[in-house]
Each structure stands twice: as structure tokens, then as C-alpha cells.
Amino acid sequence: MRRQNTLVLWPVYFDSTKSRGEGRKVPKNLATPAPNIIELKEAVEKLRLKYEVVPEASHPRIPWLKTGMLTVEKKDSKNKLMKKVAKQLLKLREGQQASKKT
């Protein structure tokens, strides 16, 4: 059941390998290749938002793939929130790349 003060975020919203028609919602320059629910959770945690993970959920367009989803407290518009999360995902990936090089 949807709550009035929450937004649903799917990993496909932030996937740079997907087109807008396939479900990506953020601009390509903010998207990350194949993000997973764990990375999405970490990004939302860094933004200090309240969230709930639904790990076995599947996006309506791809019901055969259980990607999981997050319900996040609504503090901004969905568009602003998705852009903040996308930027945080990029920072997380950059940090992972830097730690692999050392």
C-alpha cells in the first residue's frame, strides 16, 4: 500500500545502460551502469533519508527480474530526489573505483 509521504525508487531509474523507454528516469550524465538495490540503499543513507527496502520486488515493466525497490520519505519533488540520489550513486561508484586502484 502506498503512503502519501513516500516515493518509490527502482534501480532501473538510475541505470545508464537503459533508455528512457526502458525505465531510466534521470539524465544519462547522472546515471550509473547497472546499479543494484544495495548501492541505492547506501546512497539514500548518505542523504540521511528514511527508507524501507523491499528486496523481492520486481519493476512492473520487467516482472521476471527481482531487482528490489526502496520506499523513501518525500522531502522534495520526486525529480529533485532522484537527481540527489543519482549524484550520490556516482560519488559511491567513484569511491569504489578509487579504493580498487589502491
C-alpha positions in Angstrom: 0.0 0.0 0.0 1.4 3.4 -1.0 1.8 6.0 1.7 1.2 9.7 1.0 4.6 10.9 2.2 6.8 8.3 0.4 8.3 7.8 -3.1 9.2 4.5 -4.7 12.7 4.3 -6.2 13.7 1.4 -8.5 17.3 0.7 -9.6 16.3 0.9 -13.3 15.6 4.7 -12.7 19.4 5.2 -12.4 20.7 2.7 -14.9 22.8 4.3 -17.7 22.6 1.1 -19.8 18.8 1.7 -20.1 17.0 4.1 -22.3 14.2 6.4 -21.1 11.7 4.0 -22.7 13.2 1.1 -20.7 12.7 2.9 -17.5 15.6 5.2 -16.8 14.3 8.5 -15.3 17.5 10.5 -14.6 19.6 12.2 -17.3 22.3 10.0 -18.8 25.1 12.1 -17.3 23.8 11.4 -13.8 23.1 7.7 -14.5 25.3 4.8 -13.3 25.7 1.5 -15.2 23.6 -1.3 -13.6 23.1 0.0 -10.0 21.8 -2.5 -7.5 19.5 -2.2 -4.5 22.4 -2.2 -2.1 24.1 0.8 -3.8 20.7 2.6 -3.9 20.2 1.9 -0.2 23.7 3.3 0.6 23.1 6.5 -1.5 19.8 7.1 0.4 21.5 6.5 3.7 24.2 9.1 2.8 21.4 11.6 2.2 20.0 10.8 5.6 16.6 9.9 4.4 14.2 7.4 6.0 13.7 4.4 3.7 12.4 0.9 3.6 13.9 -1.8 1.3 11.6 -4.3 -0.5 14.2 -6.8 -1.8 11.9 -9.2 -3.7 10.0 -6.5 -5.6 10.1 -6.5 -9.4 9.5 -3.5 -11.6 6.2 -3.7 -13.5 8.0 -3.5 -16.9 10.4 -6.4 -16.0 8.4 -8.7 -13.7 10.7 -11.6 -14.3 13.7 -9.7 -12.7 13.6 -9.2 -8.9 15.6 -6.0 -8.5 14.1 -4.8 -5.3 12.9 -1.3 -4.6 13.1 1.4 -2.0 10.3 3.5 -0.5 11.8 6.8 0.6 10.4 9.6 2.7 9.3 12.5 0.5 11.2 15.7 1.3 11.4 17.1 -2.2 9.7 16.5 -5.5 10.4 13.1 -7.0 12.5 14.6 -9.7 14.8 16.5 -7.3 15.1 13.5 -5.0 16.1 11.2 -7.9 18.8 13.6 -9.0 20.2 13.8 -5.5 20.2 10.0 -5.2 21.8 9.8 -8.7 24.6 12.2 -7.7 25.2 10.2 -4.6 25.4 6.9 -6.6 28.0 8.5 -8.8 30.1 9.5 -5.7 29.8 6.0 -4.3 31.0 4.5 -7.6 33.9 6.9 -7.8 34.8 5.9 -4.2 34.7 2.2 -5.1 36.9 2.9 -8.2 39.5 4.8 -6.1 39.6 2.0 -3.5 40.1 -0.7 -6.2 43.1 1.3 -7.6 45.0 1.4 -4.3 
